[in-house]
Amino acid sequence: MAARDKLSRVVSRRLKGFRDIAAADVLARDRMIVAIRGVYERYGYVPLETPALEYVDCLGKFLPEADQPDGGIFAFKNEDDEWVGLRYDLTAPLSRYVAMNPELPKPFRRYQIGPVWRVEKPGPGRFREFQQCDFDSVGTGSMLADAEACMVMCDTMTALGVSAKDFVVRINDRKVLNGVLESMAGPGEPLPPELASNVLRSIDKLDRVGLDGVKALLGPGRKDESGDFTKGVGLRPAQIDLVLAYLSIKASTRSNVCDELERLVGSSAIGREGVDELRQIDAALNAAGYDDRRVVIEPTVVRGLAYYTGPVFEGVLTFDIVDEEGTKRPFGSVFGGGRYDDLVERFTGQKMPATGSSLGVDRLLAALKAIGKVDATSSTAWVLVTRLDKNLTAHYQAIASELRGSGVNTELYVGTQGIGKQFKYAGDSGKIVAIVVGEDEIKSESVSIKDLRLGVELSKEIGADRKKWLEQQPAQFSAPRSQLTEAVKKVLLRYTR
C-alpha cells in the first residue's frame, strides 16, 4: 500500500521560464504599480483591460506550414478549430480594441497594466511571463503626444524614487535614419530594402561591438573574440563614413543635435521631416521644463525596425550593476516605445496615428532593488496580537478588531506555539509590534507593547545619547488598555512615516 502511494505522488515542478514570486516581491511590485498608475492618471490616461487570449491573426502572428503558429507565442486551437494565443504585448490588443470601437473619442489615451507571455529562451532575469505597464495615445499625429511620453517616463522614475542623475530618456526618429540611408544611396539611387535593414541592424549592435565593430560590420565583416566571423554589409567607404559620422554626433543640446542631423540628411525629404519632428519634441520639452540632461536626442537609438514609423524613445537607468558573471555594466533600458502609425491600419485599412511607451515592471523592480529603493518586507500587517493564554482569546480578538477598526493592519496569532515561538514568528514575518496580554494585564486594564524592531535600531550608531535614547524608547512597555491604539500608532510612526 505504501509503495503504491509513493508511485502515485505528483512530482512538484515548475514550467521552464516561469517563476513563483514571494510576498516581498509581490508587495513591492504592487506598491510600484500604484505609483506608476498615479503618474499615468495625472496625465489623463484612462485604464483599459483586454483579454489574455486573442485570435492569433489579431496578435499579428500568422500560421506557417506547420501545426503551430510562428513567432514565439503560446498558442492552441479552440473549440472552433481556430488558432488563439496568449498576448505577447499590450499594444496589439489595444490596436484590435480601437478598430472594434470606432466611436472612441480621439485621441484615445489609455494605460494598461498586466502580464504578457512570450516563448523566449529563459535566462537570468528573462522569463516567459512578465508584467508590462503601457500608456498610449491613439488617433493623434501631434508630436506633443511623443514629447508627453518622454515626460511621463521622467515623472514615473521620479515617483519611484530614482534620482535625475540615475535616469535619462533617449529619443531618435526613424525618419532621420531613413534620411541617412537615402543620403548614402545618392541622388536617384534608393538603397535596397534588404541592404537598408542590414545597415540598421549593424547600427543596433553599437553597444555590444563599439564603433570599430560597427565599421567592420558595415564593410567586409567582423571576427569576434571567439573567432566566429560575421559577414559584413559591404558598403563603400564613403557610405560607411556617413554612418559613422551619424553615430558619432555629440552635442551639448537637443537643438544642436538637430542641427547636425539636418546637415547629414541633406536634401532627403523624409530625413528633414524626421529632424523637424525632433525639433517639435524639443520645443515641447523645453516649454514643460524638461532640460537637456533629462531627455537627450541620441542618434544611436534604433528600435523595432519593422514596427516604429517616427520618433522612438527609451528610458535608461545609467547606474552600474554587477551581473551574474561578476561584470560591472550599466543597467540599461526599462522603458521603450515610439510612434507606430501603421498598426491599427491593418484592421481598418485606414491610417490611425499612435504613439506610446511600455515599462517592464519586473526589470524595473530588479533595478530598484539594486539601488535600495525597495522595501523588502513580506508583511501586510505591522502588528501581531499574541496569545499568551488560550482562555483569554476573546480579549485578544477584541484587541485585534479595535486596531483594525482604527486603520492598523493587525494579525491575531492563530497558531499553537508558545510565546517565544510567537515572537520569532512575528520577527520572521516582518511585524513591528507585538501585543502581549496576560492575567496581570487584564487585572490592571493594561496591555504590554513590544517594539520588535528596536533591536535593529540599537545596532546603529547612537553616540553619547544612547542611554537617554534607551530610556525614552523602551523595547517593551505597558500602556492603559484605553490608550492601546494611540500607543501602537506611536511606535509604528518610528518606522513607517
C-alpha positions in Angstrom: 0.0 0.0 0.0 2.8 2.4 0.9 4.7 1.6 -2.3 1.6 2.3 -4.3 1.0 5.6 -2.6 4.6 6.6 -3.3 4.2 5.8 -7.0 1.0 7.9 -7.3 2.6 11.1 -5.9 2.9 14.0 -8.3 6.4 15.4 -8.6 6.4 19.1 -7.7 8.0 21.0 -10.6 7.6 24.3 -12.4 7.4 25.1 -16.1 10.6 26.2 -17.7 10.8 30.0 -18.0 8.2 30.6 -15.3 8.6 31.5 -11.6 7.0 31.8 -8.2 7.0 35.3 -6.8 7.2 35.5 -3.0 5.3 38.0 -0.8 8.1 40.6 -0.5 8.4 41.0 -4.3 4.6 40.9 -4.9 4.1 43.7 -2.4 7.0 45.7 -3.7 5.7 45.4 -7.2 2.2 46.4 -6.2 3.5 49.5 -4.4 5.5 50.3 -7.5 2.4 49.9 -9.8 0.4 52.2 -7.6 3.0 54.9 -8.1 3.1 54.3 -11.8 -0.6 54.4 -12.2 -0.7 57.7 -10.3 1.6 59.3 -12.9 -0.3 57.9 -15.9 -3.6 59.2 -14.5 -2.1 62.6 -13.7 -1.6 63.0 -17.5 -5.2 61.9 -18.2 -4.7 58.3 -19.4 -7.6 56.0 -18.6 -7.3 52.3 -17.7 -8.2 49.5 -20.1 -8.2 45.8 -19.7 -8.1 43.3 -22.6 -8.3 39.5 -22.6 -5.2 37.4 -22.1 -6.2 35.4 -25.1 -6.6 36.8 -28.6 -7.0 35.4 -32.0 -3.5 34.7 -33.4 -4.1 36.8 -36.6 -5.2 39.8 -34.4 -1.9 39.5 -32.5 -0.1 39.8 -35.7 1.4 36.3 -35.8 0.5 34.1 -38.7 0.4 30.4 -39.3 3.3 28.8 -41.2 3.1 25.4 -42.9 3.2 23.7 -39.6 1.0 22.6 -36.7 1.8 25.7 -34.6 1.8 29.4 -35.1 5.2 31.0 -35.7 6.6 33.9 -33.7 7.3 33.0 -30.1 3.8 32.9 -28.7 1.8 30.4 -26.6 -1.0 29.2 -28.9 -3.5 26.5 -29.4 -6.7 25.7 -31.3 -10.0 26.5 -29.7 -13.3 24.6 -29.9 -14.0 26.2 -33.3 -10.6 24.9 -34.7 -9.3 28.5 -34.7 -5.8 29.5 -33.5 -5.8 31.6 -30.4 -2.8 32.7 -28.3 -1.7 34.4 -25.1 -0.9 38.1 -25.8 2.8 38.8 -26.2 2.4 42.5 -25.5 -0.3 45.1 -24.7 -0.1 47.1 -27.9 -1.6 44.5 -30.4 -4.7 44.1 -28.2 -5.0 47.9 -28.0 -5.0 48.2 -31.8 -7.7 45.5 -32.1 -9.8 47.3 -29.4 -9.5 50.6 -31.2 -10.5 49.0 -34.5 -13.6 47.4 -32.9 -14.7 50.7 -31.2 -14.5 53.4 -33.9 -16.7 55.7 -31.7 -13.9 56.2 -29.2 -13.0 59.9 -28.7 -9.7 60.7 -30.4 -7.1 60.8 -29.2 -7.9 57.7 -27.2 -5.4 57.8 -24.3 -5.2 54.6 -22.3 -2.9 52.8 -19.9 -2.9 49.1 -19.2 -1.0 47.1 -16.6 -0.9 43.3 -16.9 1.0 40.1 -17.7 2.2 39.1 -21.1 3.7 35.8 -22.3 6.4 35.0 -24.8 8.1 31.8 -25.9 11.7 33.0 -25.5 14.8 31.3 -24.3 14.8 31.7 -20.5 17.8 33.2 -18.9 18.9 35.3 -15.9 16.2 38.0 -15.4 14.4 36.8 -18.5 11.1 34.9 -18.1 8.2 33.7 -20.3 5.6 35.5 -18.2 6.2 39.1 -17.1 4.3 42.3 -16.3 4.1 45.4 -18.5 2.8 48.9 -17.8 1.8 50.6 -21.1 0.5 54.0 -21.9 -0.5 55.1 -25.4 -2.2 58.0 -27.4 -4.1 56.7 -30.4 -5.6 59.0 -33.1 -3.1 61.9 -33.0 -0.1 62.6 -35.1 1.0 65.6 -33.0 4.5 65.5 -31.7 3.1 66.8 -28.4 2.0 63.3 -27.7 5.5 62.0 -28.2 7.0 64.7 -26.1 4.5 63.9 -23.4 5.6 60.2 -23.5 9.1 61.4 -22.6 7.7 63.5 -19.7 5.7 60.5 -18.4 8.8 58.4 -18.4 10.7 61.0 -16.4 7.9 61.6 -13.9 7.5 57.8 -13.4 11.1 57.4 -12.4 10.9 60.4 -10.1 7.7 58.9 -8.4 9.6 55.7 -7.8 12.5 57.5 -6.1 15.0 57.3 -8.9 17.2 60.4 -8.9 17.6 62.5 -12.1 21.3 61.6 -12.3 20.4 57.9 -12.5 17.9 58.1 -15.3 17.7 59.6 -18.8 15.3 59.4 -21.7 16.9 59.0 -25.1 15.0 59.8 -28.3 15.6 59.5 -32.0 13.4 59.4 -35.1 13.2 56.5 -37.6 12.6 59.1 -40.4 16.0 60.6 -39.7 17.6 57.1 -40.0 15.7 56.7 -43.3 17.1 60.0 -44.4 20.6 59.0 -43.7 20.1 55.8 -45.7 18.8 57.9 -48.6 21.8 60.1 -48.4 24.0 57.0 -48.5 22.4 55.8 -51.7 22.9 59.1 -53.6 20.6 61.0 -55.9 18.2 58.7 -57.8 19.7 55.6 -56.2 17.5 54.2 -53.5 19.1 51.9 -51.0 17.6 48.4 -51.5 15.3 47.4 -48.5 17.3 44.4 -47.5 20.5 46.4 -47.5 18.9 49.2 -45.5 17.7 46.6 -42.9 21.2 45.2 -42.6 22.7 48.7 -42.1 20.2 49.4 -39.3 20.9 46.0 -37.6 24.6 46.8 -37.7 23.9 50.2 -36.0 21.8 48.4 -33.4 24.9 46.4 -32.3 26.8 49.6 -31.4 26.5 49.0 -27.6 27.9 45.5 -28.0 30.7 45.8 -30.6 31.6 49.5 -30.4 32.2 52.0 -33.2 35.0 50.0 -34.8 32.9 46.8 -34.7 30.0 48.6 -36.5 32.5 49.9 -39.1 33.7 46.3 -39.7 30.1 45.1 -40.0 29.2 47.8 -42.5 32.2 46.8 -44.5 33.7 43.4 -45.2 32.7 41.8 -41.9 33.8 41.2 -38.3 35.5 38.4 -36.4 34.6 38.3 -32.7 36.7 37.2 -29.7 35.7 33.5 -30.3 37.0 33.6 -33.8 33.5 33.5 -35.4 33.2 35.6 -38.5 30.1 37.7 -39.3 29.8 38.7 -43.0 29.6 42.5 -43.5 27.1 44.6 -45.3 29.6 45.6 -48.0 29.1 49.3 -48.1 31.5 51.6 -49.9 34.0 53.6 -47.7 32.1 56.9 -48.3 28.9 55.3 -47.2 30.5 53.8 -44.1 31.9 57.3 -43.2 28.4 58.8 -43.4 27.0 56.2 -41.0 30.0 56.7 -38.6 29.5 60.4 -38.7 25.9 59.9 -37.8 26.7 57.6 -34.9 29.4 60.0 -33.6 27.3 63.1 -33.3 27.9 64.7 -29.9 26.3 68.0 -29.0 25.5 69.8 -25.7 21.9 70.5 -26.5 19.0 68.8 -28.3 18.8 71.7 -30.7 22.5 71.3 -31.6 22.0 67.6 -32.3 19.1 68.5 -34.6 21.4 70.9 -36.5 24.0 68.1 -37.0 21.3 65.7 -38.1 19.9 68.2 -40.6 23.3 68.6 -42.1 23.8 64.8 -42.5 20.4 64.0 -44.1 21.0 66.8 -46.7 18.2 67.1 -49.2 16.4 63.9 -48.1 12.7 64.9 -47.6 12.0 62.0 -45.2 15.1 62.8 -43.2 14.3 66.5 -42.9 10.8 65.6 -41.8 12.3 63.5 -39.0 14.5 66.3 -37.9 11.5 68.7 -37.8 9.7 66.2 -35.6 12.6 66.1 -33.2 12.6 69.9 -33.1 8.9 69.9 -32.2 9.5 67.5 -29.4 12.4 69.6 -28.2 10.3 72.7 -28.1 7.5 71.0 -26.1 10.0 69.6 -23.6 11.7 73.0 -23.1 8.3 74.6 -22.5 7.4 72.0 -19.9 10.8 72.3 -18.1 12.5 69.0 -19.2 16.0 70.1 -19.9 18.8 68.5 -22.0 20.1 66.4 -19.1 16.8 64.6 -18.5 15.9 64.0 -22.2 18.5 63.7 -24.9 18.4 63.2 -28.6 20.6 60.1 -29.2 21.1 59.1 -32.9 22.2 55.6 -31.9 18.7 54.6 -30.6 17.3 52.1 -33.0 14.1 50.3 -32.0 11.6 48.0 -33.8 13.0 48.1 -37.3 9.7 46.9 -38.9 7.4 48.4 -36.3 8.0 52.1 -35.5 7.4 54.8 -38.0 8.6 58.1 -36.4 10.0 59.1 -33.0 11.4 56.3 -30.9 12.4 56.6 -27.3 13.8 54.6 -24.4 14.2 55.3 -20.7 17.6 54.2 -19.5 19.0 53.7 -16.0 22.5 55.0 -16.0 24.0 53.4 -12.9 26.1 50.3 -12.9 25.3 46.9 -11.6 27.3 43.7 -11.2 25.8 41.0 -13.4 25.6 37.2 -12.8 29.1 36.8 -14.2 30.6 39.4 -11.9 31.0 42.0 -14.6 30.2 45.6 -13.9 27.9 47.2 -16.5 25.2 49.8 -16.9 21.8 48.5 -16.0 20.2 49.7 -19.3 16.7 50.5 -20.5 13.5 49.9 -18.6 11.1 51.9 -20.8 10.8 51.6 -24.5 8.4 53.0 -27.1 7.7 55.2 -30.1 5.3 56.1 -32.8 3.6 53.2 -34.6 1.2 54.8 -37.2 0.5 51.6 -39.2 -0.6 49.1 -36.5 -4.4 49.9 -36.4 -4.4 50.3 -40.2 -4.1 46.5 -40.7 -7.6 46.1 -39.1 -9.4 49.1 -40.7 -7.5 49.9 -43.9 -7.2 53.5 -42.7 -4.3 55.4 -41.2 -4.5 55.7 -37.5 -1.5 57.5 -35.9 -0.5 56.3 -32.5 2.4 56.6 -30.0 3.2 55.3 -26.6 5.6 53.5 -24.3 5.9 50.3 -22.3 7.6 49.8 -18.9 9.0 46.4 -18.0 7.8 46.1 -14.4 9.9 43.1 -13.3 13.0 44.5 -14.8 12.4 47.9 -13.1 11.8 46.1 -9.8 15.2 44.5 -10.1 16.7 47.9 -10.8 15.1 49.5 -7.8 16.3 46.6 -5.6 19.9 47.3 -6.9 19.8 50.9 -5.7 18.0 50.2 -2.4 14.6 51.7 -3.3 12.6 48.6 -2.5 11.0 47.8 0.9 11.9 44.1 1.2 9.2 43.3 3.9 6.9 40.4 3.2 4.3 41.5 5.8 0.9 43.2 5.2 0.2 43.7 8.9 2.6 45.6 11.2 1.1 44.3 14.4 0.8 40.8 15.9 -1.6 40.2 18.8 0.0 37.2 20.6 -2.0 34.6 22.6 -0.4 34.1 26.0 -3.4 32.3 27.5 -5.9 30.5 25.3 -8.6 31.3 27.9 -8.2 35.0 27.0 -8.8 34.5 23.3 -11.9 36.7 23.4 -9.8 39.6 24.8 -7.2 39.1 22.0 -9.9 39.1 19.3 -11.3 42.4 20.7 -7.8 44.0 20.7 -7.2 42.9 17.1 -10.6 44.2 16.0 -10.1 47.5 17.7 -6.7 48.1 15.9 -8.1 47.0 12.6 -11.0 49.4 13.0 -8.6 52.2 13.6 -6.8 51.5 10.3 -3.9 49.5 11.7 -3.3 46.2 9.8 -3.2 43.6 12.6 -2.8 39.9 12.7 -4.1 37.7 15.5 -1.8 34.7 16.1 -3.9 31.6 15.2 -1.1 29.0 15.6 -0.5 26.7 18.6 3.1 27.6 19.6 4.2 29.2 22.8 5.0 32.9 23.3 8.7 32.5 22.4 7.8 30.9 19.1 5.2 33.6 18.6 7.8 36.4 18.9 10.1 34.6 16.5 7.1 34.3 14.0 6.5 38.0 14.4 10.1 38.9 13.6 10.4 36.4 10.7 7.2 37.7 9.1 8.2 41.4 9.3 6.0 42.6 12.2 6.9 45.8 14.0 4.8 45.5 17.1 3.7 42.6 19.3 0.8 42.9 21.8 1.1 40.8 24.9 -1.8 40.4 27.4 -2.0 38.0 30.4 -3.9 37.8 33.6 -1.9 40.6 35.1 -2.7 43.0 32.2 -6.4 42.0 32.4 -6.4 42.9 36.1 -4.6 46.2 35.7 -6.6 47.1 32.5 -3.4 47.5 30.5 -1.6 46.0 27.6 2.1 45.2 27.1 3.5 46.5 23.8 6.8 45.1 22.4 8.8 47.1 19.8 10.2 44.3 17.7 12.5 46.5 15.6 14.2 48.2 18.4 17.0 45.7 18.3 17.7 46.8 14.8 17.7 50.4 15.8 20.1 49.7 18.7 22.7 48.3 16.4 23.1 51.7 14.8 25.4 54.4 16.0 23.7 56.4 18.7 26.6 58.1 20.3 26.6 59.8 23.6 22.8 59.9 23.8 22.5 56.1 23.7 21.4 55.8 27.4 19.0 58.6 27.2 17.6 57.2 23.9 17.1 53.8 25.6 15.2 55.4 28.5 12.9 57.3 26.2 12.2 54.3 23.9 12.0 51.1 25.9 11.7 47.9 23.8 8.7 46.8 25.8 6.3 49.0 27.9 2.8 49.0 29.3 0.0 51.2 28.2 -3.5 51.6 29.6 -6.0 49.4 27.7 -8.0 52.5 26.8 -4.9 54.0 25.0 -4.0 50.9 23.1 -4.4 52.4 19.6 -2.7 55.6 20.3 0.3 53.8 21.9 0.7 51.3 19.0 0.5 54.1 16.3 3.2 56.0 18.2 5.6 53.0 17.8 4.6 52.4 14.2 5.4 56.1 13.3 9.1 55.4 14.2 9.4 53.1 11.1 6.6 53.8 8.7 6.5 57.6 8.1 
